[in-house]
Amino acid sequence: MGHSYVNLGNVYDITNKLGLAIENYEKAIKIFRQQEDYKSLSFALNNLGSFYIDSKQFKKAKVYLDEALNLREKLGDMKGVCSTNIILGKLYTMQNNPDYKKAEESLKYALLLNKDIGLEINKKDIYFELSDLYKRQKKWIAHFIITIYILKFYKMNIKPI
């Protein structure tokens, strides 16, 4: 049942029905806590944290993402740890008082984990967030180099129809 609420939260998020998105994510979180399904709980917390970043509610996002990261580390879910670090990198970059150092640390750690577990699809997300980070800092050479990596990724992974 909790997964259904996560899916509904995702749909409401995409359709900009923000109150309903939060309501459904929170229902899922409550169910996963009751069931002690910590892997699913970390997934729902991650989604709600990401939602709050997109809604520019950075303090709330941090609370949910920190809990998701803590759970994923305890579970040894390195794929999840990688995913949460990417989102934290985005948070640190976008928040009202950006912490570019923490953003870069989170994203580089995600890149290291990504390499260790071989997640090609996450690599694109990491490079995209690094590119945005360097652009915001006006580190144009680093931004350009990362943009080249992104273009190479798309060239390697897009097949003609």
C-alpha positions as CSV (number, residue, x, y, z in Angstrom):
1,M,0.0,0.0,0.0
2,G,2.8,2.4,0.8
3,H,4.3,2.1,-2.7
4,S,0.9,3.1,-4.1
5,Y,1.0,6.3,-2.1
6,V,4.6,7.0,-3.3
7,N,3.4,6.6,-6.9
8,L,0.4,8.9,-6.3
9,G,2.8,11.4,-4.7
10,N,4.9,11.3,-7.9
11,V,1.9,11.8,-10.1
12,Y,0.6,14.8,-8.0
13,D,4.2,16.2,-8.0
14,I,4.4,16.1,-11.8
15,T,0.9,17.6,-12.1
16,N,1.8,20.4,-9.6
17,K,-0.9,19.3,-7.1
18,L,1.6,20.0,-4.3
19,G,-0.7,19.5,-1.3
20,L,-1.8,16.1,-2.6
21,A,1.8,15.1,-3.4
22,I,2.9,15.9,0.2
23,E,-0.1,14.1,1.7
24,N,0.6,10.9,-0.3
25,Y,4.3,10.9,0.4
26,E,3.6,11.3,4.1
27,K,1.1,8.5,4.1
28,A,3.7,6.2,2.5
29,I,6.3,7.2,5.0
30,K,3.9,6.5,7.9
31,I,3.1,3.0,6.4
32,F,6.7,2.2,5.8
33,R,7.6,3.2,9.4
34,Q,4.8,1.0,10.8
35,Q,6.0,-1.9,8.7
36,E,9.6,-1.3,9.5
37,D,10.3,-1.4,5.8
38,Y,13.4,0.8,5.9
39,K,14.5,0.4,2.3
40,S,11.0,1.6,1.0
41,L,11.0,4.3,3.8
42,S,14.4,5.6,2.5
43,F,13.0,5.8,-1.0
44,A,9.9,7.7,0.1
45,L,12.0,10.1,2.2
46,N,14.3,10.7,-0.7
47,N,11.3,11.5,-3.0
48,L,9.8,13.9,-0.5
49,G,13.2,15.6,0.0
50,S,13.5,16.0,-3.7
51,F,10.0,17.4,-3.9
52,Y,10.8,20.0,-1.3
53,I,13.9,21.1,-3.2
54,D,11.8,21.6,-6.3
55,S,9.3,23.6,-4.1
56,K,12.2,25.7,-2.7
57,Q,11.6,24.5,0.9
58,F,15.2,23.7,1.5
59,K,15.2,23.1,5.3
60,K,12.4,20.5,5.0
61,A,14.2,18.9,2.1
62,K,17.4,18.6,4.2
63,V,15.6,16.9,7.1
64,Y,14.1,14.2,4.8
65,L,17.3,13.7,2.8
66,D,19.4,13.3,5.9
67,E,17.1,10.6,7.3
68,A,17.1,8.9,3.9
69,L,20.9,9.0,3.7
70,N,21.2,7.7,7.3
71,L,18.9,4.7,6.6
72,R,20.6,3.9,3.3
73,E,24.0,3.9,4.9
74,K,22.8,1.6,7.7
75,L,21.2,-0.7,5.1
76,G,24.4,-0.8,3.0
77,D,22.3,0.4,0.0
78,M,25.1,2.1,-1.9
79,K,23.0,2.7,-4.9
80,G,20.6,4.6,-2.6
81,V,23.5,6.5,-0.9
82,C,24.7,7.5,-4.4
83,S,21.2,8.8,-5.3
84,T,20.7,10.7,-2.1
85,N,24.1,12.3,-2.4
86,I,23.2,13.6,-5.9
87,I,20.1,15.2,-4.5
88,L,22.0,16.6,-1.6
89,G,24.5,18.1,-4.0
90,K,21.5,19.8,-5.8
91,L,20.2,21.0,-2.4
92,Y,23.5,22.6,-1.4
93,T,23.8,24.3,-4.7
94,M,20.3,25.7,-4.9
95,Q,19.5,26.7,-1.3
96,N,19.3,30.3,-0.3
97,N,22.8,30.4,1.1
98,P,24.6,27.9,-1.3
99,D,27.2,25.7,0.3
100,Y,29.3,25.0,-2.8
101,K,31.9,23.1,-0.9
102,K,29.3,20.6,0.5
103,A,27.7,20.4,-2.9
104,E,30.9,19.4,-4.6
105,E,31.8,16.9,-1.8
106,S,28.4,15.2,-2.1
107,L,28.5,15.1,-5.9
108,K,32.1,13.8,-6.0
109,Y,31.3,11.2,-3.4
110,A,28.3,10.1,-5.6
111,L,30.6,9.9,-8.6
112,L,33.0,7.7,-6.7
113,L,30.2,5.4,-5.5
114,N,28.8,5.4,-9.0
115,K,32.1,4.2,-10.4
116,D,32.4,1.5,-7.7
117,I,29.0,0.1,-8.4
118,G,28.9,0.8,-12.1
119,L,25.7,2.9,-12.4
120,E,26.1,4.5,-15.8
121,I,22.6,6.1,-15.6
122,N,23.5,8.0,-12.4
123,K,26.6,9.4,-14.0
124,K,24.6,11.7,-16.2
125,D,22.7,13.1,-13.2
126,I,26.0,13.7,-11.3
127,Y,27.6,15.4,-14.2
128,F,24.5,17.6,-14.8
129,E,24.5,18.7,-11.1
130,L,28.3,19.3,-11.2
131,S,27.9,21.4,-14.4
132,D,25.2,23.5,-12.7
133,L,27.4,23.9,-9.6
134,Y,30.4,25.1,-11.6
135,K,28.2,27.4,-13.7
136,R,26.7,29.0,-10.5
137,Q,30.3,29.5,-9.3
138,K,31.4,31.0,-12.6
139,K,34.0,28.2,-13.0
140,W,33.6,28.2,-16.7
141,I,36.4,25.8,-17.6
142,A,35.1,23.2,-15.2
143,H,31.6,23.8,-16.4
144,F,32.7,23.4,-20.0
145,I,34.6,20.1,-19.3
146,I,31.6,18.6,-17.4
147,T,29.3,19.7,-20.2
148,I,31.5,17.7,-22.7
149,Y,31.1,14.7,-20.4
150,I,27.3,15.1,-20.5
151,L,27.3,15.3,-24.3
152,K,29.5,12.2,-24.6
153,F,27.2,10.4,-22.3
154,Y,24.2,11.2,-24.4
155,K,26.0,10.3,-27.6
156,M,27.0,6.9,-26.1
157,N,23.5,6.1,-24.8
158,I,21.2,7.4,-27.5
159,K,20.4,4.9,-30.3
160,P,18.9,5.9,-33.6
161,I,15.3,4.8,-34.1
